[in-house]
Amino acid sequence: MAPTFIPGSSYDIIVVGAGLAGLRATITAAQHGRKVLLCTKTTLCSGSSFYTQMDTLHCQGVLSQEDKAVFLADIENASQGMNDPYMNRYYVDHINDRIREFPQMGVDYQALPEPKLACFAKHPHALFSWTDWAKIRANARSILAGYPNVTVMERVDAASILTQAGAVSGMVLRQEQGRLLCRKEAPPPRL
Ligand SMILES: Cc1cc2nc3c(=O)[nH]c(=O)nc-3n(C[C@H](O)[C@H](O)[C@H](O)COP(=O)(O)OP(=O)(O)OC[C@H]3O[C@@H](n4cnc5c(N)ncnc54)[C@H](O)[C@@H]3O)c2cc1C
């Protein structure tokens, strides 16, 4: 079936995926006044970030300035040279700030009272957990509905990216009923 352009479906930014990364990107872009489409092939708050088969998910934060080096060594030890050192460093430098932003996305988290061993780490670090997937999803839905410049499409698969003159010009999105075509708007001129 040939793609159909849906009138009015022009966006500055199309975010693919509604896990933590997609939610963060959508809200940040919306706060900067961009017209955003958030699409996910499943539901809002899905993917590994909201893994419903687990009672709870944890995120490891750093305990202190000193813990940064210990945490970094834990990551490097676990990754055995397969991680990007820049990203490792970025994680330990920024993760606590990012966790504090979770409520902006509807993710109510709890800080565990004591540092704890988790996942790959050989040392205990600060742990933050979230659960109650239905409540988080309802929170996120209501937060996103507060942005008139955000459209959410669930059960829509990003099938391919269209390019023109080396730049992204649109995206083919596939629904069960057929295919939709969304065109990305040209960015506003720089002043
Ligand atoms: C079982 C499990 C347990 C984990 N536990 C932890 C933990 O305790 N602590 C921790 O820090 N990390 C954990 N991780 C890793 C962590 O969950 C991920 O690194 C993180 O959630 C990734 O976030 P994300 O937003 O990039 O992707 P995800 O949360 O995976 O979201 C991906 C999104 O993209 C959508 N999508 C994918 N393809 C398409 C497409 N073609 N079109 C449209 N939508 C699409 C999906 O539907 C989904 O919404 C765990 C991972 C797993 C699998």
The ligand as a MOL file (V3000), in Angstrom:
LIG
                    3D

  0  0  0     0  0            999 V3000
M  V30 BEGIN CTAB
M  V30 COUNTS 53 58 0 0 0
M  V30 BEGIN ATOM
M  V30 1 C 14.5850 -7.1770 31.9630 0
M  V30 2 C 15.3620 -5.8840 32.0210 0
M  V30 3 C 15.6610 -5.3530 33.2680 0
M  V30 4 C 16.4000 -4.1610 33.3420 0
M  V30 5 N 16.6530 -3.6650 34.5740 0
M  V30 6 C 17.2940 -2.4950 34.6870 0
M  V30 7 C 17.4770 -1.8990 35.9380 0
M  V30 8 O 17.0090 -2.4090 36.9820 0
M  V30 9 N 18.1670 -0.7220 35.9950 0
M  V30 10 C 18.6520 -0.1150 34.8760 0
M  V30 11 O 19.2580 0.9660 34.9760 0
M  V30 12 N 18.4840 -0.6410 33.6720 0
M  V30 13 C 17.8180 -1.8080 33.5360 0
M  V30 14 N 17.6170 -2.3360 32.3040 0
M  V30 15 C 18.0860 -1.5720 31.1270 0
M  V30 16 C 17.1780 -0.3210 30.9640 0
M  V30 17 O 15.8380 -0.7290 31.2160 0
M  V30 18 C 17.3090 0.2510 29.5630 0
M  V30 19 O 18.6440 0.5570 29.2920 0
M  V30 20 C 16.4940 1.5530 29.4020 0
M  V30 21 O 15.2030 1.3990 29.9580 0
M  V30 22 C 16.3780 1.9330 27.9420 0
M  V30 23 O 15.4920 3.0340 27.8500 0
M  V30 24 P 14.9990 3.5550 26.4490 0
M  V30 25 O 13.9680 4.5960 26.6990 0
M  V30 26 O 16.1830 3.8820 25.6060 0
M  V30 27 O 14.3470 2.2670 25.7250 0
M  V30 28 P 13.0660 1.4320 26.1110 0
M  V30 29 O 12.5670 1.7190 27.4730 0
M  V30 30 O 13.3760 -0.0160 25.7920 0
M  V30 31 O 11.9740 1.9450 25.0900 0
M  V30 32 C 12.0060 1.6260 23.7190 0
M  V30 33 C 10.7190 2.1490 23.1050 0
M  V30 34 O 10.8520 2.1190 21.6810 0
M  V30 35 C 9.6560 1.5640 21.1230 0
M  V30 36 N 10.0310 1.0940 19.7970 0
M  V30 37 C 11.0280 0.2470 19.4550 0
M  V30 38 N 11.0910 0.1010 18.1240 0
M  V30 39 C 10.1160 0.9000 17.6190 0
M  V30 40 C 9.6710 1.1890 16.2910 0
M  V30 41 N 10.2280 0.6670 15.1980 0
M  V30 42 N 8.6300 2.0500 16.1360 0
M  V30 43 C 8.0250 2.6140 17.2240 0
M  V30 44 N 8.4160 2.3740 18.4890 0
M  V30 45 C 9.4370 1.5260 18.6680 0
M  V30 46 C 9.1930 0.5640 22.1500 0
M  V30 47 O 7.8230 0.2540 22.0030 0
M  V30 48 C 9.4660 1.3500 23.4430 0
M  V30 49 O 8.4150 2.2510 23.7090 0
M  V30 50 C 16.8710 -3.5140 32.1720 0
M  V30 51 C 16.5440 -4.0560 30.9240 0
M  V30 52 C 15.7900 -5.2130 30.8440 0
M  V30 53 C 15.4130 -5.7510 29.4770 0
M  V30 END ATOM
M  V30 BEGIN BOND
M  V30 1 1 1 2
M  V30 2 1 2 3
M  V30 3 2 2 52
M  V30 4 2 3 4
M  V30 5 1 4 5
M  V30 6 1 4 50
M  V30 7 2 5 6
M  V30 8 1 6 7
M  V30 9 1 6 13
M  V30 10 2 7 8
M  V30 11 1 7 9
M  V30 12 1 9 10
M  V30 13 2 10 11
M  V30 14 1 10 12
M  V30 15 2 12 13
M  V30 16 1 13 14
M  V30 17 1 14 15
M  V30 18 1 14 50
M  V30 19 1 15 16
M  V30 20 1 16 17
M  V30 21 1 16 18
M  V30 22 1 18 19
M  V30 23 1 18 20
M  V30 24 1 20 21
M  V30 25 1 20 22
M  V30 26 1 22 23
M  V30 27 1 23 24
M  V30 28 2 24 25
M  V30 29 1 24 26
M  V30 30 1 24 27
M  V30 31 1 27 28
M  V30 32 2 28 29
M  V30 33 1 28 30
M  V30 34 1 28 31
M  V30 35 1 31 32
M  V30 36 1 32 33
M  V30 37 1 33 34
M  V30 38 1 33 48
M  V30 39 1 34 35
M  V30 40 1 35 36
M  V30 41 1 35 46
M  V30 42 1 36 37
M  V30 43 1 36 45
M  V30 44 2 37 38
M  V30 45 1 38 39
M  V30 46 1 39 40
M  V30 47 2 39 45
M  V30 48 1 40 41
M  V30 49 2 40 42
M  V30 50 1 42 43
M  V30 51 2 43 44
M  V30 52 1 44 45
M  V30 53 1 46 47
M  V30 54 1 46 48
M  V30 55 1 48 49
M  V30 56 2 50 51
M  V30 57 1 51 52
M  V30 58 1 52 53
M  V30 END BOND
M  V30 END CTAB
M  END
